[in-house]
């Protein structure tokens, strides 16, 4: 591992909408690189990368899985990510640590809703990518329509570097527009044997035109290629074209597009070639930036094993063989039995074991270097988003952001004696999945679990029962409402009470006002230390935040609020943390009530793919669900309906949609924002 040159490493993710063929593509990659001796199939429940029992039963990817393989003297570390929006956090944290991505697009449906989400995530982290248009052997597949949807819906400057050879069931292979050759994938060897042939006469003219279009885009987008193109035009050398493709891809100015059918073993090896030739090594990506935990000054780390260690913990997994922590090493080296420092917790961690991962299999290693993605056993005080580094050279990297839970349900053990065990299990699940929260309701004492969708909570409940061998009762899913305020108000509260034979006293004055950027509450401290000793300032701030999270009369967390601490009063013998905690709580409740609390509900972006025959019934049903349709592509088949709908209105919607469309329509949703609940609905909720 240590001897591999950094320029021969590729860290990539396979990302796409659900059912576009990500896991199937990954399984083929493992077979052709001889990492696996047989192909796993998603529909048979034998996919190596879908190793959780829940994944194999449902035929979907739930958790991102890491593996590695070798191709043309390069090591490719691959993370196969989920496509369902409920597990978008897995894509987010994977893209945070990857250098490149292969985006899989369905050749029939084109770009779908979750394709847009993962594309935006890749844009956010400036991840270079290539696109593989998959399923071109299916009835209704259309390469040109699929690539057009990439341009129209994703705004990408695409460069097809292949075109399909054949259509639908007659798909034979791909035409390589860089080297101008035809690639045929042998059926008998399951696509392992690839024959290079002359481009068929009937496709030669079309291929020439497609190559010219490719070269024109490269000349427009890659300055170094402009002169080559002007001088040679279509006769530009393969090396010059590949160099321009690589430069444009690394700069994220262009996105190369390949084609094929992973399920029928067509076009997979060229994807591997594109990963090696066009996507970045750790040396090609910009240096990693962080800041000093001491003074906040910016710090830079390069992909150099001789620099101080800098690693980001991006994922944890509970495992009865020892909990795994996945880390990406940005600089330096990580050694077995080494001690490392966590600047957030100020704790020292010991690396007990170090692994390269192949789904759920572990390959022990002694050392990992800058650019590697490895799994570690032994971390006791670290969580997702933490940085690991030497204590002598501390650095903190930017953490990760996660979607807010929008749905919750109650959960309780069948036996009271199992309550402590359930708390332990929920704590472990929340550690591994930052988009999952749990809490005990203050008034009812119920345990509430919260997530980003119905499927998310269902999977977590099954994990509690299957992985941790606990039987639990759950309530019906319900919307996770929030609150904010619509006005500005000031309030003062004095806590003056005898407690335990001692008089306690504290006074706090504060102002609350709406602030859409506050998540959830922004506290501005303008306290005078002569009025309120500095010793009590942290207590006041913490009490305000805790009160906001507990909610007001309705009990829903309060957010998007700026709180300015204006003043207060103290007495030398009577003031303490308890008194100031109570006074802050009272002042905040008084001010927030005066500012006019507003109940907010989660609204979701939705996309429905619906055959024209059922369009009227589906749109009529949406109108009764308070949906706002923002676009309707009625001229396409199937029609696409996009818009916004309150989460409360679409519980169980998939069953209704199946009924309305004889099972032929499909829909996806993803969280968009929180919006005020209309007065008419507020009355109906009886809150």
C-alpha positions as CSV (number, residue, x, y, z in Angstrom):
1,X,0.0,0.0,0.0
2,X,2.7,2.5,0.9
3,X,4.6,1.8,-2.3
4,X,1.8,2.9,-4.6
5,X,2.4,6.2,-6.2
6,X,-0.2,8.9,-5.2
7,X,-0.8,9.7,-8.9
8,X,-2.0,6.0,-9.3
9,X,-4.8,6.4,-6.8
10,X,-8.4,7.2,-7.7
11,X,-11.0,7.8,-5.0
12,X,-14.4,7.8,-6.7
13,X,-18.1,7.5,-5.9
14,X,-20.9,5.9,-7.9
15,X,-23.9,8.2,-7.6
16,X,-27.3,8.4,-9.2
17,X,-31.1,8.3,-8.8
18,X,-32.5,5.2,-7.3
19,X,-32.7,2.2,-9.7
20,X,-30.4,3.8,-12.3
21,X,-28.0,0.9,-11.9
22,X,-25.2,2.1,-9.6
23,X,-24.7,-1.1,-7.7
24,X,-25.0,-3.2,-10.8
25,X,-22.2,-1.1,-12.4
26,X,-20.1,-1.5,-9.3
27,X,-20.6,-5.3,-9.3
28,X,-19.4,-5.4,-12.9
29,X,-16.4,-3.3,-12.1
30,X,-15.4,-5.7,-9.3
31,X,-15.8,-8.7,-11.7
32,X,-13.7,-7.2,-14.5
33,X,-11.0,-6.0,-12.2
34,X,-10.9,-9.5,-10.7
35,X,-11.9,-8.2,-7.2
36,X,-14.8,-10.6,-7.3
37,X,-15.0,-14.1,-8.9
38,X,-18.6,-13.8,-9.9
39,X,-21.1,-11.1,-10.6
40,X,-23.5,-10.2,-7.8
41,X,-27.0,-9.3,-8.9
42,X,-29.2,-6.7,-7.1
43,X,-32.5,-8.5,-8.1
44,X,-31.2,-11.8,-6.8
45,X,-30.0,-10.3,-3.5
46,X,-26.4,-11.4,-4.2
47,X,-24.8,-8.0,-4.8
48,X,-21.5,-7.8,-2.8
49,X,-21.9,-4.1,-2.2
50,X,-25.4,-4.4,-0.8
51,X,-24.3,-6.5,2.2
52,X,-27.0,-5.5,4.8
53,X,-29.8,-8.0,5.0
54,X,-32.3,-5.1,4.6
55,X,-30.6,-4.1,1.3
56,X,-30.7,-7.6,-0.1
57,X,-34.3,-8.0,0.7
58,X,-35.4,-4.7,-0.7
59,X,-33.0,-4.6,-3.7
60,X,-31.9,-1.0,-2.8
61,X,-28.7,0.5,-1.4
62,X,-29.2,1.9,2.1
63,X,-25.7,2.6,3.3
64,X,-22.7,3.7,1.3
65,X,-20.2,0.8,0.9
66,X,-16.5,1.1,0.2
67,X,-14.3,-1.2,-1.8
68,X,-11.2,-1.1,-3.8
69,X,-9.9,-2.7,-7.0
70,X,-7.0,-2.4,-9.4
71,X,-7.1,-1.4,-13.1
72,X,-4.2,-0.5,-15.4
73,X,-1.7,-0.3,-12.4
74,X,-4.1,2.1,-10.5
75,X,-5.9,1.4,-7.3
76,X,-9.5,2.6,-7.5
77,X,-11.3,3.1,-4.2
78,X,-15.0,3.1,-4.8
79,X,-17.9,4.2,-2.7
80,X,-21.3,2.9,-3.9
81,X,-23.9,5.3,-2.6
82,X,-27.7,5.0,-2.1
83,X,-30.0,6.5,-4.6
84,X,-33.1,7.0,-2.4
85,X,-33.6,10.5,-1.1
86,X,-34.1,9.3,2.5
87,X,-30.4,8.3,2.6
88,X,-29.0,11.4,0.9
89,X,-26.7,12.0,3.9
90,X,-24.7,8.9,2.8
91,X,-24.1,10.6,-0.6
92,X,-23.3,13.9,1.1
93,X,-20.6,12.6,3.4
94,X,-19.1,10.4,0.6
95,X,-18.8,13.3,-1.8
96,X,-17.1,15.3,0.9
97,X,-14.1,12.9,0.8
98,X,-14.0,11.7,-2.8
99,X,-11.9,13.2,-5.6
100,X,-14.2,12.2,-8.5
101,X,-17.5,10.6,-9.3
102,X,-19.2,8.4,-11.9
103,X,-22.8,9.6,-12.3
104,X,-25.2,6.9,-13.6
105,X,-28.1,8.1,-15.7
106,X,-30.9,5.9,-16.9
107,X,-31.1,5.7,-20.7
108,X,-34.9,5.5,-20.6
109,X,-35.9,8.0,-17.9
110,X,-32.9,10.4,-18.3
111,X,-32.2,12.7,-15.4
112,X,-34.5,12.1,-12.5
113,X,-35.2,14.0,-9.3
114,X,-32.4,12.4,-7.1
115,X,-30.0,12.8,-10.0
116,X,-30.4,16.6,-9.6
117,X,-29.8,16.3,-5.8
118,X,-26.6,14.3,-6.1
119,X,-25.4,16.6,-9.0
120,X,-25.9,19.7,-6.7
121,X,-24.0,17.9,-4.0
122,X,-21.1,17.2,-6.3
123,X,-21.1,20.8,-7.5
124,X,-21.0,22.0,-3.9
125,X,-17.8,20.0,-3.3
126,X,-16.4,20.7,-6.8
127,X,-16.1,17.1,-7.6
128,X,-15.1,16.3,-11.2
129,X,-17.3,13.6,-12.8
130,X,-18.0,11.5,-15.8
131,X,-21.5,10.3,-16.7
132,X,-22.4,6.7,-17.7
133,X,-25.8,6.5,-19.6
134,X,-27.0,3.1,-18.6
135,X,-29.8,0.7,-19.6
136,X,-29.5,1.5,-23.3
137,X,-30.6,-2.0,-24.0
138,X,-34.1,-1.3,-22.6
139,X,-37.2,-0.6,-24.7
140,X,-37.6,3.1,-25.0
141,X,-33.9,3.9,-24.3
142,X,-32.6,7.0,-26.2
143,X,-29.0,8.1,-25.8
144,X,-29.6,11.6,-27.3
145,X,-32.7,12.2,-25.2
146,X,-30.8,11.2,-22.0
147,X,-27.8,13.5,-22.8
148,X,-30.2,16.3,-23.6
149,X,-31.8,15.9,-20.2
150,X,-28.4,16.2,-18.6
151,X,-27.8,19.6,-20.3
152,X,-31.4,20.9,-19.7
153,X,-31.9,19.8,-16.1
154,X,-28.4,19.8,-14.7
155,X,-27.0,22.7,-16.7
156,X,-23.9,20.7,-17.5
157,X,-21.5,21.2,-20.4
158,X,-21.4,17.6,-21.5
159,X,-19.0,16.0,-24.0
160,X,-20.2,12.6,-25.3
161,X,-17.0,10.6,-25.9
162,X,-18.9,7.5,-27.0
163,X,-22.1,6.8,-28.9
164,X,-24.1,3.6,-28.7
165,X,-23.6,0.8,-31.3
166,X,-27.1,-0.5,-31.8
167,X,-30.3,0.4,-30.0
168,X,-32.5,-1.3,-27.3
169,X,-32.3,-5.1,-27.6
170,X,-29.9,-4.7,-30.6
171,X,-27.3,-2.9,-28.5
172,X,-23.9,-4.5,-29.3
173,X,-21.4,-2.1,-27.8
174,X,-20.1,1.5,-28.1
175,X,-18.3,3.7,-30.6
176,X,-15.2,5.3,-29.1
177,X,-15.1,8.9,-30.5
178,X,-11.7,9.6,-29.1
179,X,-9.9,6.8,-30.9
180,X,-12.5,6.3,-33.6
181,X,-13.1,2.6,-33.1
182,X,-16.0,0.2,-32.3
183,X,-16.0,-1.8,-29.1
184,X,-17.9,-5.1,-29.0
185,X,-18.5,-6.9,-25.7
186,X,-18.5,-10.7,-25.9
187,X,-21.7,-12.3,-24.6
188,X,-20.0,-15.7,-23.9
189,X,-17.4,-14.3,-21.5
190,X,-20.0,-12.1,-19.8
191,X,-18.5,-9.0,-21.4
192,X,-15.0,-9.7,-20.2
193,X,-13.6,-10.1,-23.7
194,X,-13.8,-6.8,-25.6
195,X,-13.0,-6.8,-29.3
196,X,-11.9,-3.7,-31.1
197,X,-13.3,-3.3,-34.6
198,X,-13.7,-0.9,-37.4
199,X,-16.7,1.5,-37.1
200,X,-19.5,0.0,-39.2
201,X,-20.0,1.8,-42.5
202,X,-23.6,2.8,-41.6
203,X,-22.4,4.6,-38.4
204,X,-19.2,6.1,-39.8
205,X,-20.7,9.5,-40.9
206,X,-22.6,9.9,-37.7
207,X,-19.5,9.0,-35.7
208,X,-17.5,11.6,-37.6
209,X,-20.1,14.3,-36.8
210,X,-20.2,13.3,-33.2
211,X,-16.4,13.5,-33.0
212,X,-16.3,17.0,-34.5
213,X,-19.0,18.1,-32.0
214,X,-16.7,16.7,-29.2
215,X,-13.7,18.5,-30.5
216,X,-15.5,21.8,-30.9
217,X,-16.6,21.8,-27.3
218,X,-13.1,21.0,-26.2
219,X,-11.7,23.9,-28.2
220,X,-14.3,26.2,-26.6
221,X,-13.7,25.1,-23.0
222,X,-10.0,24.1,-22.9
223,X,-7.6,26.9,-23.8
224,X,-4.7,24.6,-24.3
225,X,-6.6,22.6,-27.0
226,X,-7.9,25.6,-28.9
227,X,-4.6,26.0,-30.9
228,X,-4.4,22.3,-31.5
229,X,-8.0,22.3,-32.9
230,X,-7.4,25.3,-35.2
231,X,-4.3,23.6,-36.6
232,X,-5.5,20.0,-36.9
233,X,-9.3,20.0,-36.5
234,X,-10.5,16.4,-36.7
235,X,-7.0,15.1,-37.1
236,X,-6.0,16.0,-33.6
237,X,-4.1,13.2,-32.0
238,X,-5.7,10.8,-29.5
239,X,-3.1,12.0,-26.8
240,X,-4.1,15.7,-27.4
241,X,-7.8,14.9,-27.2
242,X,-7.4,12.9,-24.0
243,X,-5.2,15.6,-22.4
244,X,-7.9,18.2,-23.2
245,X,-10.6,15.9,-21.9
246,X,-8.7,15.4,-18.7
247,X,-7.9,19.1,-18.2
248,X,-11.5,20.1,-18.8
249,X,-12.9,17.4,-16.5
250,X,-10.5,18.3,-13.6
251,X,-11.5,22.0,-13.9
252,X,-15.2,20.9,-13.9
253,X,-15.7,22.8,-17.1
254,X,-16.9,19.7,-19.0
255,X,-18.5,16.3,-18.2
256,X,-17.5,13.4,-20.4
257,X,-20.4,11.0,-21.2
258,X,-20.1,7.3,-21.9
259,X,-22.8,4.7,-22.7
260,X,-23.8,1.1,-22.3
261,X,-25.7,-1.4,-20.3
262,X,-24.2,-2.6,-17.0
263,X,-26.7,-5.4,-16.6
264,X,-25.9,-6.8,-20.0
265,X,-22.1,-6.3,-19.5
266,X,-21.7,-3.6,-22.2
267,X,-19.5,-0.6,-21.7
268,X,-18.1,-1.1,-18.2
269,X,-14.4,-1.4,-19.0
270,X,-14.4,2.0,-20.8
271,X,-15.8,3.5,-17.6
272,X,-12.8,2.1,-15.8
273,X,-10.5,3.6,-18.5
274,X,-12.3,7.0,-18.1
275,X,-11.8,6.8,-14.3
276,X,-8.0,6.2,-14.8
277,X,-7.5,8.7,-17.7
278,X,-9.9,11.5,-16.8
279,X,-10.7,11.7,-13.1
280,X,-8.2,13.2,-10.6
281,X,-5.7,11.5,-8.3
282,X,-5.2,13.0,-4.8
283,X,-2.4,15.1,-6.3
284,X,-4.7,16.7,-8.9
285,X,-7.2,18.1,-6.4
286,X,-6.6,21.4,-4.6
287,X,-4.8,21.3,-1.2
288,X,-7.1,20.8,1.8
289,X,-7.8,23.9,3.9
290,X,-8.7,24.0,7.5
291,X,-8.1,26.3,10.5
292,X,-6.1,26.3,13.7
293,X,-8.2,25.3,16.7
294,X,-6.2,27.8,18.8
295,X,-6.5,31.0,16.9
296,X,-8.7,30.2,13.9
297,X,-6.0,31.0,11.4
298,X,-6.3,29.2,8.0
299,X,-4.0,26.2,7.5
300,X,-3.2,24.2,4.3
301,X,-2.4,20.5,3.9
302,X,-1.2,18.9,0.7
303,X,-1.5,15.2,-0.4
304,X,2.0,14.6,0.8
305,X,2.9,11.6,3.2
306,X,5.7,13.7,4.7
307,X,3.4,16.5,5.9
308,X,1.7,16.3,9.3
309,X,-1.3,13.9,9.5
310,X,-4.6,15.4,8.6
311,X,-7.6,13.0,8.3
312,X,-11.4,13.5,8.3
313,X,-13.7,10.9,9.9
314,X,-16.7,10.8,7.6
315,X,-18.6,7.7,8.6
316,X,-19.0,5.3,11.6
317,X,-20.5,1.9,11.6
318,X,-21.6,-0.2,14.6
319,X,-20.1,-3.6,14.4
320,X,-20.0,-6.5,16.9
321,X,-16.4,-7.2,15.8
322,X,-15.4,-3.6,16.7
323,X,-17.0,-0.3,15.6
324,X,-15.5,1.0,12.3
325,X,-14.6,4.6,11.6
326,X,-14.0,5.5,8.0
327,X,-11.4,8.2,7.4
328,X,-10.0,10.0,4.4
329,X,-6.3,10.9,4.9
330,X,-5.5,14.3,3.3
331,X,-1.9,14.6,4.4
332,X,0.7,12.6,6.3
333,X,0.4,9.0,7.3
334,X,-1.7,6.9,9.7
335,X,0.0,3.9,11.4
336,X,-1.2,0.9,13.3
337,X,-1.0,1.4,17.1
338,X,-0.4,5.1,16.6
339,X,-2.0,7.7,18.9
340,X,-3.8,10.7,17.2
341,X,-5.4,13.8,18.5
342,X,-9.1,15.0,18.1
343,X,-9.2,18.8,18.4
344,X,-12.9,18.9,19.0
345,X,-12.9,16.6,22.0
346,X,-9.3,17.3,23.0
347,X,-9.0,13.5,23.4
348,X,-6.2,11.2,22.3
349,X,-7.3,8.2,20.2
350,X,-5.4,5.0,19.5
351,X,-5.5,3.2,16.1
352,X,-6.0,-0.4,17.2
353,X,-6.6,-1.8,13.8
354,X,-6.4,-0.4,10.2
355,X,-8.2,-1.8,7.2
356,X,-8.8,-1.5,3.5
357,X,-12.5,-2.3,3.0
358,X,-14.3,-4.5,0.5
359,X,-17.9,-4.0,1.4
360,X,-18.1,-5.9,4.7
361,X,-14.8,-7.7,4.3
362,X,-11.6,-6.2,5.9
363,X,-8.1,-6.3,4.6
364,X,-5.6,-5.4,7.4
365,X,-2.8,-2.9,6.6
366,X,0.0,-1.6,8.7
367,X,0.0,2.0,7.4
368,X,-2.1,4.4,5.2
369,X,-0.9,7.4,3.4
370,X,-2.2,10.7,2.1
371,X,-4.9,10.0,-0.5
372,X,-6.1,6.8,1.1
373,X,-9.5,6.0,2.4
374,X,-9.4,3.4,5.2
375,X,-11.4,2.0,8.1
376,X,-10.1,2.3,11.7
377,X,-11.0,0.4,14.8
378,X,-10.3,1.9,18.2
379,X,-11.7,5.4,18.2
380,X,-13.7,6.0,21.4
381,X,-14.3,9.8,21.5
382,X,-14.7,10.7,17.9
383,X,-17.8,11.2,15.7
384,X,-18.6,11.9,12.1
385,X,-17.1,15.2,10.9
386,X,-14.2,15.1,13.3
387,X,-10.6,15.8,12.3
388,X,-7.7,13.5,13.4
389,X,-4.2,15.0,13.5
390,X,-1.1,15.2,15.7
391,X,-1.4,17.1,18.9
392,X,1.7,19.1,17.9
393,X,0.2,20.2,14.6
394,X,-3.5,20.5,15.2
395,X,-5.9,21.4,12.4
396,X,-9.7,21.4,12.1
397,X,-11.3,20.7,8.7
398,X,-14.8,21.9,7.7
399,X,-17.3,19.4,9.0
400,X,-20.4,18.0,7.3
401,X,-23.9,19.3,6.9
402,X,-27.0,17.1,7.2
403,X,-30.7,17.3,6.3
404,X,-33.0,18.2,9.2
405,X,-35.4,15.4,10.3
406,X,-38.9,16.1,9.0
407,X,-40.8,13.1,10.3
408,X,-40.9,11.3,13.7
409,X,-42.6,8.5,15.5
410,X,-42.7,7.1,19.0
411,X,-40.8,4.0,19.9
412,X,-40.8,2.0,23.1
413,X,-39.5,-1.5,24.3
414,X,-42.1,-4.2,25.1
415,X,-40.4,-4.6,28.5
416,X,-39.5,-1.7,30.8
417,X,-36.3,-3.6,31.7
418,X,-35.1,-3.1,28.1
419,X,-35.4,0.7,28.2
420,X,-31.7,1.3,29.0
421,X,-30.7,-1.0,26.2
422,X,-33.0,0.9,23.8
423,X,-31.3,4.1,24.8
424,X,-27.9,2.6,24.1
425,X,-29.1,1.3,20.7
426,X,-30.6,4.7,19.7
427,X,-27.5,6.5,20.7
428,X,-25.4,4.1,18.5
429,X,-27.7,4.6,15.5
430,X,-27.7,8.4,15.9
431,X,-23.9,8.3,16.1
432,X,-23.7,6.4,12.8
433,X,-26.5,8.3,11.0
434,X,-26.3,12.1,11.7
435,X,-29.7,12.6,9.9
436,X,-31.4,10.4,12.6
437,X,-32.3,12.0,15.9
438,X,-34.0,10.8,19.1
439,X,-35.2,12.4,22.2
440,X,-37.5,11.9,25.2
441,X,-40.6,14.0,25.1
442,X,-40.6,16.2,28.3
443,X,-44.3,15.9,29.0
444,X,-45.3,12.4,27.9
445,X,-41.9,10.7,28.6
446,X,-42.2,9.0,25.2
447,X,-39.1,8.2,23.2
448,X,-39.4,9.9,19.8
449,X,-37.2,9.0,16.8
450,X,-36.9,11.4,13.9
451,X,-35.6,11.0,10.3
452,X,-35.9,12.4,6.8
453,X,-38.6,10.1,5.5
454,X,-40.9,7.1,6.2
455,X,-38.5,4.6,4.6
456,X,-35.7,6.0,6.7
457,X,-37.6,5.4,10.0
458,X,-38.8,2.0,8.8
459,X,-35.2,0.8,8.0
460,X,-34.0,2.1,11.4
461,X,-36.8,0.2,13.2
462,X,-35.9,-3.0,11.4
463,X,-32.2,-2.5,12.3
464,X,-33.2,-2.2,16.0
465,X,-35.0,-5.5,15.7
466,X,-32.6,-7.4,13.5
467,X,-29.1,-6.1,14.3
468,X,-29.7,-5.5,18.0
469,X,-32.2,-8.2,18.7
470,X,-34.8,-5.9,20.3
471,X,-38.5,-6.0,19.8
472,X,-40.1,-2.5,20.0
473,X,-43.5,-0.9,19.6
474,X,-43.8,2.1,17.3
475,X,-46.4,4.7,16.8
476,X,-47.7,6.2,13.5
477,X,-45.3,8.5,11.7
478,X,-46.0,12.1,12.3
479,X,-44.8,15.4,10.9
480,X,-41.9,17.1,12.8
481,X,-43.2,20.7,13.0
482,X,-41.1,23.7,13.9
483,X,-41.8,27.1,15.3
484,X,-40.4,30.6,14.6
485,X,-41.5,34.2,15.4
486,X,-42.9,36.9,13.2
487,X,-42.0,40.0,15.1
488,X,-39.5,41.6,17.5
489,X,-40.0,41.8,21.2
490,X,-38.0,42.5,24.4
491,X,-38.6,41.0,27.8
492,X,-37.1,41.0,31.2
493,X,-37.4,38.3,33.9
494,X,-36.3,38.2,37.5
495,X,-35.8,34.9,39.3
496,X,-36.1,35.6,43.1
497,X,-36.9,32.6,45.0
498,X,-35.9,30.6,48.1
499,X,-34.6,27.2,47.3
500,X,-33.1,24.8,49.8
501,X,-32.9,27.4,52.6
502,X,-31.1,29.8,50.3
503,X,-32.4,32.8,48.4
504,X,-31.5,32.7,44.7
505,X,-31.6,35.8,42.5
506,X,-30.9,36.6,38.9
507,X,-32.3,39.1,36.3
508,X,-32.0,38.8,32.5
509,X,-33.2,41.2,29.8
510,X,-33.1,40.1,26.1
511,X,-34.5,40.8,22.7
512,X,-35.8,38.3,20.1
513,X,-36.2,38.9,16.4
514,X,-36.7,36.7,13.2
515,X,-33.4,35.7,11.5
516,X,-33.8,33.2,8.6
517,X,-30.0,32.5,8.7
518,X,-30.1,31.3,12.3
519,X,-30.1,27.5,12.6
520,X,-31.7,27.1,15.0
521,X,-30.9,30.1,17.3
522,X,-28.3,32.8,17.1
523,X,-27.3,34.3,20.4
524,X,-25.6,37.7,20.4
525,X,-24.0,38.6,23.8
526,X,-24.2,42.3,24.7
527,X,-24.1,41.8,28.4
528,X,-22.2,44.2,30.6
529,X,-19.8,42.3,32.9
530,X,-20.5,44.9,35.6
531,X,-24.2,44.0,35.5
532,X,-23.9,40.3,35.0
533,X,-20.5,38.7,35.9
534,X,-18.8,37.0,32.9
535,X,-18.9,33.7,34.9
536,X,-22.7,33.4,34.2
537,X,-22.7,34.3,30.5
538,X,-22.3,30.7,29.1
539,X,-25.1,29.6,31.4
540,X,-27.5,32.3,30.0
541,X,-26.6,31.4,26.4
542,X,-27.0,27.7,27.0
543,X,-30.4,28.2,28.8
544,X,-31.7,30.3,25.8
545,X,-30.7,27.6,23.3
546,X,-32.2,24.8,25.5
547,X,-35.5,26.7,25.9
548,X,-35.7,27.2,22.1
549,X,-35.1,23.5,21.4
550,X,-37.8,22.6,24.0
551,X,-40.4,24.7,22.2
552,X,-43.0,27.1,23.8
553,X,-46.6,26.2,24.5
554,X,-46.8,23.9,21.4
555,X,-43.7,22.0,22.3
556,X,-42.1,22.2,18.9
557,X,-38.4,23.4,18.5
558,X,-38.1,27.1,17.9
559,X,-35.7,28.3,15.2
560,X,-34.7,31.0,12.8
561,X,-34.5,33.4,15.7
562,X,-31.8,35.9,16.8
563,X,-31.6,36.5,20.5
564,X,-29.7,39.5,21.8
565,X,-28.7,39.4,25.5
566,X,-29.1,43.1,26.6
567,X,-28.6,43.1,30.3
568,X,-29.4,41.8,33.7
569,X,-28.8,42.0,37.4
570,X,-27.0,39.9,40.0
571,X,-26.5,39.8,43.8
572,X,-23.2,38.7,45.2
573,X,-24.5,36.2,47.7
574,X,-27.6,35.1,45.9
575,X,-26.7,34.7,42.2
576,X,-25.5,31.4,40.7
577,X,-25.9,29.3,37.5
578,X,-29.2,27.8,38.6
579,X,-30.8,31.3,39.1
580,X,-29.5,32.6,35.8
581,X,-30.7,29.5,34.0
582,X,-34.2,30.0,35.3
583,X,-34.2,33.8,34.6
584,X,-33.0,33.2,31.0
585,X,-35.6,30.6,30.4
586,X,-38.4,32.9,31.7
587,X,-37.2,35.9,29.8
588,X,-36.9,34.0,26.5
589,X,-40.4,32.4,26.9
590,X,-41.9,35.8,27.6
591,X,-40.2,37.6,24.7
592,X,-40.9,34.8,22.2
593,X,-44.6,34.7,23.1
594,X,-44.8,38.5,22.7
595,X,-43.1,38.2,19.3
596,X,-45.9,36.1,17.9
597,X,-45.0,32.4,17.5
598,X,-45.6,30.9,14.0
599,X,-46.0,27.1,13.4
600,X,-43.9,25.8,10.5
601,X,-44.4,22.6,8.6
602,X,-41.9,20.8,6.3
603,X,-42.6,21.1,2.6
604,X,-41.1,18.8,0.0
605,X,-40.0,19.1,-3.6
606,X,-41.7,16.4,-5.6
607,X,-41.5,14.9,-9.0
608,X,-44.1,12.5,-10.5
609,X,-43.6,10.5,-13.6
610,X,-47.1,9.7,-14.9
611,X,-48.4,8.2,-18.1
612,X,-50.6,10.7,-20.0
613,X,-53.7,8.5,-19.6
614,X,-53.7,9.1,-15.9
615,X,-52.6,12.7,-15.8
616,X,-55.9,14.3,-15.0
617,X,-56.7,12.1,-12.0
618,X,-53.2,12.6,-10.6
619,X,-53.2,16.4,-10.9
620,X,-56.7,16.6,-9.4
621,X,-55.6,14.5,-6.4
622,X,-52.5,16.8,-5.9
623,X,-54.8,19.9,-5.8
624,X,-56.5,18.4,-2.8
625,X,-53.2,17.9,-1.0
626,X,-52.2,21.6,-1.0
627,X,-49.6,20.9,-3.7
628,X,-48.2,23.7,-5.8
629,X,-47.3,22.4,-9.2
630,X,-44.3,24.4,-10.6
631,X,-43.9,22.6,-13.9
632,X,-45.8,20.1,-16.0
633,X,-44.2,18.5,-19.1
634,X,-47.4,17.3,-20.6
635,X,-45.9,16.9,-24.1
636,X,-43.6,14.1,-23.0
637,X,-44.5,10.4,-22.4
638,X,-44.6,9.8,-19.5
639,X,-45.5,13.3,-18.3
640,X,-43.4,14.9,-15.6
641,X,-45.1,16.9,-12.8
642,X,-42.8,18.9,-10.5
643,X,-43.8,21.0,-7.5
644,X,-44.0,21.5,-3.8
645,X,-46.2,19.7,-1.3
646,X,-46.5,19.7,2.5
647,X,-45.2,16.5,4.0
648,X,-48.3,16.1,6.1
649,X,-50.4,15.6,2.9
650,X,-48.4,12.7,1.4
651,X,-48.2,10.1,4.1
652,X,-49.0,6.8,2.3
653,X,-49.1,8.7,-1.1
654,X,-47.3,5.9,-3.0
655,X,-50.4,3.6,-2.4
656,X,-52.8,6.3,-3.7
657,X,-50.6,7.0,-6.7
658,X,-50.5,3.3,-7.6
659,X,-54.2,3.1,-7.5
660,X,-54.7,6.3,-9.6
661,X,-52.3,5.1,-12.3
662,X,-52.8,1.3,-12.2
663,X,-49.3,1.0,-10.8
664,X,-47.6,2.8,-13.7
665,X,-46.7,6.2,-12.1
666,X,-43.8,6.8,-9.7
667,X,-42.8,9.7,-7.5
668,X,-39.9,11.0,-5.5
669,X,-39.7,13.7,-2.8
670,X,-37.0,15.5,-1.0
671,X,-37.1,18.0,1.8
672,X,-37.2,21.6,0.6
673,X,-37.9,24.0,3.5
674,X,-40.2,24.8,6.4
675,X,-43.1,27.1,5.7
676,X,-45.9,28.6,7.9
677,X,-48.9,26.4,8.4
678,X,-52.0,28.1,6.9
679,X,-54.7,29.3,9.4
680,X,-57.3,26.9,8.1
681,X,-54.9,23.9,8.5
682,X,-53.9,25.2,12.0
683,X,-57.5,25.0,13.2
684,X,-57.8,21.5,11.8
685,X,-54.7,20.4,13.7
686,X,-56.3,21.6,17.0
687,X,-52.9,22.6,18.4
